[in-house]
Amino acid sequence: MFLGLLLASAAITLTGQVDPNAISAVEAGPTLLPLLLPFAVLAIPLADLILAISRRVRAGRSPFAPDKDHLHHRLLSAGNSHVRTAVIMYLWTATLAFPMTISAFAPIWVALLTAALLATITIVVTRTGKKDSVYV
């Protein structure tokens, strides 16, 4: 909860510093970064929330009813440890957030290359090394 509070307060603080006149400029990347970066960081938890609500409503249950089908539960049931599951989720978040940050300051091809590299690393880490792995 503390991390969520920090992320929310950082987003609110940064959003208040955005100059509306600079958004219409040619180089709007650095200006829009404070608005878009919190969404990139929260993309995985928001996707998990939307999937959970739709899954429960389709099953005829309350959207607030607990279940064991969240993304982290699925990664754990695939044989990953708790630490490895957290690392995988952090890697997916980094795969979305780092390219967005890079695209604000560098050419788009650099951001796409970074996204491809991070996605490849994340997929390899996700698909390899289950419970019997020596690594994280």
MODELLER restraints for C-alpha pairs under 7 A, 6 or more apart:
rsr = mdl.restraints
at = mdl.atoms
rsr.add(forms.Gaussian(group=physical.xy_distance, feature=features.Distance(at['CA:11:A'], at['CA:34:A']), mean=6.68, stdev=0.5))
rsr.add(forms.Gaussian(group=physical.xy_distance, feature=features.Distance(at['CA:11:A'], at['CA:38:A']), mean=6.15, stdev=0.5))
rsr.add(forms.Gaussian(group=physical.xy_distance, feature=features.Distance(at['CA:14:A'], at['CA:34:A']), mean=5.46, stdev=0.5))
rsr.add(forms.Gaussian(group=physical.xy_distance, feature=features.Distance(at['CA:15:A'], at['CA:34:A']), mean=5.78, stdev=0.5))
rsr.add(forms.Gaussian(group=physical.xy_distance, feature=features.Distance(at['CA:15:A'], at['CA:35:A']), mean=5.92, stdev=0.5))
rsr.add(forms.Gaussian(group=physical.xy_distance, feature=features.Distance(at['CA:18:A'], at['CA:31:A']), mean=6.27, stdev=0.5))
rsr.add(forms.Gaussian(group=physical.xy_distance, feature=features.Distance(at['CA:22:A'], at['CA:28:A']), mean=6.71, stdev=0.5))
rsr.add(forms.Gaussian(group=physical.xy_distance, feature=features.Distance(at['CA:22:A'], at['CA:31:A']), mean=6.62, stdev=0.5))
rsr.add(forms.Gaussian(group=physical.xy_distance, feature=features.Distance(at['CA:23:A'], at['CA:31:A']), mean=6.14, stdev=0.5))
rsr.add(forms.Gaussian(group=physical.xy_distance, feature=features.Distance(at['CA:23:A'], at['CA:32:A']), mean=6.95, stdev=0.5))
rsr.add(forms.Gaussian(group=physical.xy_distance, feature=features.Distance(at['CA:29:A'], at['CA:104:A']), mean=4.09, stdev=0.5))
rsr.add(forms.Gaussian(group=physical.xy_distance, feature=features.Distance(at['CA:29:A'], at['CA:105:A']), mean=6.92, stdev=0.5))
rsr.add(forms.Gaussian(group=physical.xy_distance, feature=features.Distance(at['CA:30:A'], at['CA:104:A']), mean=4.95, stdev=0.5))
rsr.add(forms.Gaussian(group=physical.xy_distance, feature=features.Distance(at['CA:30:A'], at['CA:105:A']), mean=6.60, stdev=0.5))
rsr.add(forms.Gaussian(group=physical.xy_distance, feature=features.Distance(at['CA:33:A'], at['CA:101:A']), mean=6.76, stdev=0.5))
rsr.add(forms.Gaussian(group=physical.xy_distance, feature=features.Distance(at['CA:33:A'], at['CA:104:A']), mean=6.58, stdev=0.5))
rsr.add(forms.Gaussian(group=physical.xy_distance, feature=features.Distance(at['CA:37:A'], at['CA:97:A']), mean=6.45, stdev=0.5))
rsr.add(forms.Gaussian(group=physical.xy_distance, feature=features.Distance(at['CA:37:A'], at['CA:100:A']), mean=6.95, stdev=0.5))
rsr.add(forms.Gaussian(group=physical.xy_distance, feature=features.Distance(at['CA:40:A'], at['CA:96:A']), mean=5.74, stdev=0.5))
rsr.add(forms.Gaussian(group=physical.xy_distance, feature=features.Distance(at['CA:40:A'], at['CA:97:A']), mean=5.03, stdev=0.5))
rsr.add(forms.Gaussian(group=physical.xy_distance, feature=features.Distance(at['CA:41:A'], at['CA:93:A']), mean=5.82, stdev=0.5))
rsr.add(forms.Gaussian(group=physical.xy_distance, feature=features.Distance(at['CA:41:A'], at['CA:97:A']), mean=5.60, stdev=0.5))
rsr.add(forms.Gaussian(group=physical.xy_distance, feature=features.Distance(at['CA:44:A'], at['CA:93:A']), mean=6.41, stdev=0.5))
rsr.add(forms.Gaussian(group=physical.xy_distance, feature=features.Distance(at['CA:48:A'], at['CA:70:A']), mean=6.40, stdev=0.5))
rsr.add(forms.Gaussian(group=physical.xy_distance, feature=features.Distance(at['CA:48:A'], at['CA:71:A']), mean=6.37, stdev=0.5))
rsr.add(forms.Gaussian(group=physical.xy_distance, feature=features.Distance(at['CA:52:A'], at['CA:70:A']), mean=6.73, stdev=0.5))
rsr.add(forms.Gaussian(group=physical.xy_distance, feature=features.Distance(at['CA:53:A'], at['CA:63:A']), mean=4.97, stdev=0.5))
rsr.add(forms.Gaussian(group=physical.xy_distance, feature=features.Distance(at['CA:56:A'], at['CA:62:A']), mean=6.32, stdev=0.5))
rsr.add(forms.Gaussian(group=physical.xy_distance, feature=features.Distance(at['CA:56:A'], at['CA:63:A']), mean=5.42, stdev=0.5))
rsr.add(forms.Gaussian(group=physical.xy_distance, feature=features.Distance(at['CA:57:A'], at['CA:63:A']), mean=5.95, stdev=0.5))
rsr.add(forms.Gaussian(group=physical.xy_distance, feature=features.Distance(at['CA:72:A'], at['CA:85:A']), mean=6.40, stdev=0.5))
rsr.add(forms.Gaussian(group=physical.xy_distance, feature=features.Distance(at['CA:75:A'], at['CA:85:A']), mean=6.01, stdev=0.5))
rsr.add(forms.Gaussian(group=physical.xy_distance, feature=features.Distance(at['CA:76:A'], at['CA:82:A']), mean=6.81, stdev=0.5))
rsr.add(forms.Gaussian(group=physical.xy_distance, feature=features.Distance(at['CA:76:A'], at['CA:85:A']), mean=6.52, stdev=0.5))
rsr.add(forms.Gaussian(group=physical.xy_distance, feature=features.Distance(at['CA:79:A'], at['CA:130:A']), mean=5.09, stdev=0.5))
rsr.add(forms.Gaussian(group=physical.xy_distance, feature=features.Distance(at['CA:79:A'], at['CA:131:A']), mean=5.36, stdev=0.5))
rsr.add(forms.Gaussian(group=physical.xy_distance, feature=features.Distance(at['CA:80:A'], at['CA:130:A']), mean=5.06, stdev=0.5))
rsr.add(forms.Gaussian(group=physical.xy_distance, feature=features.Distance(at['CA:80:A'], at['CA:131:A']), mean=5.63, stdev=0.5))
rsr.add(forms.Gaussian(group=physical.xy_distance, feature=features.Distance(at['CA:81:A'], at['CA:131:A']), mean=6.36, stdev=0.5))
rsr.add(forms.Gaussian(group=physical.xy_distance, feature=features.Distance(at['CA:83:A'], at['CA:136:A']), mean=6.58, stdev=0.5))
rsr.add(forms.Gaussian(group=physical.xy_distance, feature=features.Distance(at['CA:84:A'], at['CA:136:A']), mean=5.34, stdev=0.5))
rsr.add(forms.Gaussian(group=physical.xy_distance, feature=features.Distance(at['CA:88:A'], at['CA:122:A']), mean=6.69, stdev=0.5))
rsr.add(forms.Gaussian(group=physical.xy_distance, feature=features.Distance(at['CA:88:A'], at['CA:125:A']), mean=6.99, stdev=0.5))
rsr.add(forms.Gaussian(group=physical.xy_distance, feature=features.Distance(at['CA:88:A'], at['CA:126:A']), mean=6.20, stdev=0.5))
rsr.add(forms.Gaussian(group=physical.xy_distance, feature=features.Distance(at['CA:91:A'], at['CA:122:A']), mean=5.78, stdev=0.5))
rsr.add(forms.Gaussian(group=physical.xy_distance, feature=features.Distance(at['CA:92:A'], at['CA:122:A']), mean=6.46, stdev=0.5))
rsr.add(forms.Gaussian(group=physical.xy_distance, feature=features.Distance(at['CA:95:A'], at['CA:115:A']), mean=5.73, stdev=0.5))
rsr.add(forms.Gaussian(group=physical.xy_distance, feature=features.Distance(at['CA:95:A'], at['CA:118:A']), mean=5.27, stdev=0.5))
rsr.add(forms.Gaussian(group=physical.xy_distance, feature=features.Distance(at['CA:95:A'], at['CA:119:A']), mean=5.89, stdev=0.5))
rsr.add(forms.Gaussian(group=physical.xy_distance, feature=features.Distance(at['CA:99:A'], at['CA:111:A']), mean=4.57, stdev=0.5))
rsr.add(forms.Gaussian(group=physical.xy_distance, feature=features.Distance(at['CA:99:A'], at['CA:112:A']), mean=6.73, stdev=0.5))
rsr.add(forms.Gaussian(group=physical.xy_distance, feature=features.Distance(at['CA:99:A'], at['CA:114:A']), mean=5.98, stdev=0.5))
rsr.add(forms.Gaussian(group=physical.xy_distance, feature=features.Distance(at['CA:99:A'], at['CA:115:A']), mean=5.52, stdev=0.5))
rsr.add(forms.Gaussian(group=physical.xy_distance, feature=features.Distance(at['CA:100:A'], at['CA:111:A']), mean=6.99, stdev=0.5))
rsr.add(forms.Gaussian(group=physical.xy_distance, feature=features.Distance(at['CA:102:A'], at['CA:111:A']), mean=5.47, stdev=0.5))
rsr.add(forms.Gaussian(group=physical.xy_distance, feature=features.Distance(at['CA:103:A'], at['CA:111:A']), mean=5.17, stdev=0.5))
